[in-house]
Amino acid sequence: MFVFNIILGLCLFVALLLALRRGRALKKISAELEVVLQNLRDLNVPGTAGGKDSKDPLSDPGMLSTLLTVIVNKYGTVTLNIQDFTALAEGDYVSVYVDGTEQNLILSLDHNLTSDDPMSFVNFGKMDDTTFH
């Protein structure tokens, strides 16, 4: 019985050492990831939320101005009156989708817009291609 307790104690000690070693490695990886995340925040890369200067691309006035310019160019002069604004419900908003197969930007009030092909609504290529998503 005494030998069994010694073997069990040694196994517990080895497991404790391995857990401490693994914890130290994970802490080092966590610190490296934090540095990478902070660098992304400092670069103000779209999609890295939390930086003090990071902004949502759709809240950028230049991007919104470009979207409105494209819409007016496509459909002509758009007139909005008070009835257009009052016809909206309190929670109405526009969802923005990117159709990668057709390379279209889709603005929709349907917040559950889906496709039969799950890969059709993806980004246009690389994540860092400066395309607003």
N, C-alpha and C positions, 0 to 999 in steps of 0.2 A: 504494500500500500504506500509506503514511504517513497519507493522508487517511482511509482505512478504519479504521485504529487510533484516530484522533482521534474519529471518529464513534462507534465502538464504545465508547470510553472515556466519551464524553458520555452515551451511552445507559445505561451502567453507573452513572454518577454520578447521573443522573435516577432510575433504578430504586432506587438506594440511598436517595436523599432521600424518595421515595414510601414505601419500606418503613419508614423511620424515622418518618415522619409517621403512617402507619397504626399502627405500634407504640405511639406516644404516645397516639393516640386510644383504642386498645384498653386501654391501661393506665389511662386516665381512666375508661373504662366499668367496668373491673374494680374500681376504687376505689369508684365509686358503688354497684355491686352489693354490695360488701362492707359498706358502710354500711347498705344496706337489709336485708341478712341479719342484721347485728348488731342492728338495730332489731327485727326479728322475733323474734330470740332473747331480747331484753330484754322483749318483750311476752309471752313464754312462749306463743306461738301453737302449738296442736297441729299436729304435722307438720313442725315446724322442729327437726330433731334437732341436737344438738351444743351447745345452750345449757346453761350450768351449772345452770339451774333448770328446763330443759324436761323434760317427762315424757311418757311414752307414755300416752294416755288410758286404755288398758286396764289400766295399772298403777295407776291412781287408785283408792284404796279405795272412794270414793263411787260411781264408775261400776260397779265390780265388785259392790258391794252392791246397786245398782239392778238390774243384770242378774239377780242371784240372786233378788231380790224378785219380778221379773217372772216368772221361771221357776217359782218356788214358787206364785205366784198362779195361773198358768196350769195347772199340773199337780198342785197340792196338795202335801201334805207329802212331802218326799223323804227317804228313809232311806238313808244310805251306811254300809256296813260294811267291814271289812277286805278281804273278798273283792272288793269293787268296786275298791279301790285296787290290789290285787295282780293283778287282771285286766288292768290297763293295762301296755303294753309300755314300755320305758325311754324311747323317743322319741315317745310319743303326746302330742299337744297339740291344742287346738281352734283351728281357723281361723275367722276372723270375716269374713263377706261381707255386703254391703249390696245387696239387690235393689231397684233404683230403680223398676222398673215396678210392683211390688206394694208397695213401701215396707216391706220386711221386713228385719230383721236376722237373718242365718242363721249359726248356730253349728254347725260340722260337723267331724268327724274326717277327712273327705275333703278333702285339701289341694289337689286338682286339680278342685274343683267348677267346672263350666263350664255354659254355656247355649248354645242355638242362636243366640240374639240376643246379640252381643258387647256391646251397650249396656245389657243388663238389669242387670248387676252394676256399677252406678255409684253415685256419691254422691247423696244426696237434695238436689239443688239446688246452691246456691252453696257454695264451699269454706269460707267464713267464717261459716257459719250456726250454729256451735257444736254441730253434730251430731257425735257421736263416730263416726269411721270406722274 
